[in-house]
Amino acid sequence: MSSTMSLTIFTLLLLSFTLSSYASGVGSRSEAEVKQIYQEWLVKHQKTYNGIGEEDRRFEIFKDNLRFIDEHNSQDRPYKVGLNAFADLTNQEYRAKFLGTRSDPKRRVMKAKNSSQRYAFRVGEALPESVDWRVKGAVNPIKNQGNCGSCWAFSTVAAVEGVNQIVTGELVSLSEQELVDCDRSYNAGCNGGLMDYAFEFIIQNGGMDTEKDYPYKAYDQQCNVALVSPQFSIPINLITIIFLG
């Protein structure tokens, strides 16, 4: 047997051994260590599974996600990732369950033809390299949409909260649930929606309610008409600027 063929076979055997060892654990972690991390994660996030074999299947997905985390964090990157409540979901499951934004091709074409120059750079403007609106107090703490495809509502509300704070100096948490329940001309609550339509709803409604008055439930309800009459009114011209921009 030639030395080249021997080296090739040795390399393949070494690679096979490395992959099988890596598959049995997660990176340098032992199977027992991964299982312990998984059990602690189950308790922390109050996870329970009823289907036969479901916990084992979720554990395999969890291992894949943990492997990704370890690989990512071992590299020289400007940020780290970690385990959260979605660590037992595949990427496809997460997208199907939580990403409820519905695109509208007609509106995209219309915007492309009539694009706003509001944020276009102009020669001679002295602009900062970056702006952290969290530091400036224009961003509320992280919210959790739960098992509801209402990301469109959260995106809309975050934009409105921010621009309102920038103009008025007051950061108020507004109601995503109002949009989920009441903005139903085009949007579909937990089954998805589009931010443009939500901005239109707020404009037509004359504002929107606060999170405190109309709290988030993470499921579709009948619109509470009594609460839709806005007790906290966002200036309409500001919403129009966001919508048209």
GUZA-600992 format. One record per residue (C-alpha): residue in three letters; x, y, z. Coordinates in pm, whole numbers, padded with zeros to 5 digits, always signed. Layout:
N
ALAXYZ...
// end
This chain:
245
MET+00000+00000+00000SER+00146+00338-00094SER+00225+00596+00172THR-00023+00837+00009MET-00309+00585+00033SER-00215+00502+00395LEU-00220+00871+00484THR-00559+00913+00315ILE-00712+00618+00504PHE-00567+00745+00832THR-00710+01091+00770LEU-01055+00949+00693LEU-01050+00731+01005LEU-00941+01026+01218LEU-01215+01245+01070SER-01476+00971+01125PHE-01369+00929+01487THR-01377+01305+01547LEU-01726+01342+01400SER-01866+01047+01593SER-01714+01178+01915TYR-01856+01521+01847ALA-02198+01379+01769SER-02212+01185+02094GLY-02169+01501+02298VAL-02179+01869+02207GLY-01830+01989+02128SER-01617+01919+02431ARG-01921+01850+02650SER-02005+01498+02761GLU-02351+01351+02706ALA-02410+01362+03082GLU-02318+01731+03097VAL-02549+01814+02807LYS-02831+01617+02971GLN-02780+01811+03294ILE-02790+02143+03109TYR-03108+02028+02936GLN-03276+01931+03263GLU-03189+02266+03420TRP-03318+02442+03110LEU-03648+02249+03130VAL-03698+02363+03489LYS-03600+02725+03421HIS-03843+02761+03129GLN-04113+02535+03277LYS-04117+02305+02976THR-04326+01988+02969TYR-04396+01750+02680ASN-04699+01522+02654GLY-04641+01328+02333ILE-04470+00989+02333GLY-04104+01039+02253GLU-04147+01417+02233GLU-03901+01495+02512ASP-03632+01281+02346ARG-03695+01454+02014ARG-03673+01795+02177PHE-03351+01693+02349GLU-03193+01613+02012ILE-03296+01956+01880PHE-03166+02113+02201LYS-02830+01942+02148ASP-02806+02076+01794ASN-02878+02428+01915LEU-02628+02397+02199ARG-02368+02272+01952PHE-02431+02579+01737ILE-02393+02803+02043ASP-02063+02642+02144GLU-01926+02663+01790HIS-02028+03026+01753ASN-01891+03136+02090SER-01558+02959+02029GLN-01491+03191+01735ASP-01365+03547+01743ARG-01695+03729+01692PRO-01813+04064+01830TYR-02110+03903+02007LYS-02201+03585+02192VAL-02516+03373+02179GLY-02680+03160+02446LEU-02973+02942+02546ASN-03318+03094+02565ALA-03678+02970+02576PHE-03664+02865+02209ALA-03371+02624+02239ASP-03591+02318+02179LEU-03718+02445+01843THR-03570+02402+01498ASN-03517+02714+01290GLN-03811+02616+01071GLU-04040+02565+01373TYR-03941+02901+01519ARG-04010+03081+01193ALA-04348+02915+01147LYS-04456+02981+01505PHE-04331+03332+01579LEU-04257+03522+01258GLY-04601+03648+01159THR-04508+03936+00929ARG-04701+03924+00603SER-04536+04097+00310ASP-04743+04282+00052PRO-04570+04286-00291LYS-04798+04561-00424ARG-04705+04797-00141ARG-04336+04720-00186VAL-04355+04808-00556MET-04545+05127-00476LYS-04288+05229-00214ALA-04002+05151-00452LYS-04153+05382-00715ASN-04221+05658-00462SER-03932+05617-00224SER-03897+05880+00047GLN-03579+06089+00065ARG-03640+06175+00429TYR-03345+05969+00555ALA-03118+06008+00252PHE-02770+06143+00325ARG-02706+06497+00208VAL-02361+06636+00136GLY-02237+06857+00417GLU-02450+06702+00690ALA-02261+06636+01015LEU-02394+06301+01131PRO-02274+06087+01424GLU-02116+05753+01343SER-02385+05578+01547VAL-02679+05648+01778ASP-02784+05416+02060TRP-03147+05498+02126ARG-03146+05273+02432VAL-02901+05509+02600LYS-03116+05805+02497GLY-03419+05645+02663ALA-03624+05580+02350VAL-03646+05201+02381ASN-03861+05008+02628PRO-03739+04686+02796ILE-03763+04366+02593LYS-04116+04228+02558ASN-04219+03867+02492GLN-04479+03797+02222GLY-04536+03443+02353ASN-04696+03178+02131CYS-04855+03432+01901GLY-04747+03544+01554SER-04774+03909+01652CYS-04423+04027+01568TRP-04578+04282+01329ALA-04764+04442+01623PHE-04450+04454+01840SER-04251+04608+01556THR-04516+04874+01502VAL-04549+04958+01870ALA-04171+04980+01925ALA-04142+05231+01640VAL-04428+05442+01773GLU-04296+05432+02131GLY-03954+05541+02014VAL-04057+05831+01793ASN-04296+05954+02060GLN-04016+05958+02318ILE-03779+06136+02080VAL-04032+06415+02026THR-04199+06441+02368GLY-03925+06312+02598GLU-04165+06060+02757LEU-04128+05685+02704VAL-04465+05511+02737SER-04529+05140+02682LEU-04812+05101+02431SER-05056+04817+02365GLU-04964+04544+02115GLN-05281+04362+02220GLU-05495+04646+02088LEU-05346+04590+01742VAL-05383+04211+01771ASP-05751+04239+01869CYS-05873+04545+01683ASP-05667+04597+01369ARG-05851+04339+01159SER-05924+04509+00826TYR-05611+04351+00675ASN-05410+04212+00967ALA-05490+03880+01133GLY-05383+03900+01497CYS-05174+03602+01604ASN-05186+03471+01246GLY-04972+03754+01114GLY-04990+04106+00982LEU-04804+04397+00827MET-04669+04706+01002ASP-04793+04945+00730TYR-05154+04847+00796ALA-05099+04882+01170PHE-04968+05238+01125GLU-05277+05316+00917PHE-05499+05176+01193ILE-05334+05401+01454ILE-05373+05706+01230GLN-05742+05634+01164ASN-05802+05560+01533GLY-05646+05887+01642GLY-05385+05715+01860MET-05364+05400+02069ASP-05393+05278+02425THR-05121+05200+02676GLU-04991+04857+02771LYS-05117+04916+03124ASP-05476+04985+03013TYR-05489+04716+02743PRO-05238+04447+02857TYR-05087+04184+02632LYS-05235+03830+02645ALA-05052+03655+02356TYR-05375+03525+02202ASP-05659+03661+01988GLN-05951+03825+02169GLN-06254+04026+02069CYS-06165+04392+02039ASN-06237+04583+02359VAL-06406+04883+02202ALA-06417+05072+02532LEU-06037+05065+02551VAL-05974+05149+02186SER-06086+05506+02251PRO-05732+05623+02317GLN-05650+05744+02664PHE-05295+05802+02547SER-05290+05967+02205ILE-04979+05952+01991PRO-04942+06265+01773ILE-05082+06169+01434ASN-04824+06365+01235LEU-04546+06155+01386ILE-04716+05828+01289THR-04773+05962+00939ILE-04402+06041+00910ILE-04310+05682+01005PHE-04571+05536+00772LEU-04483+05749+00470GLY-04108+05729+00538
// end
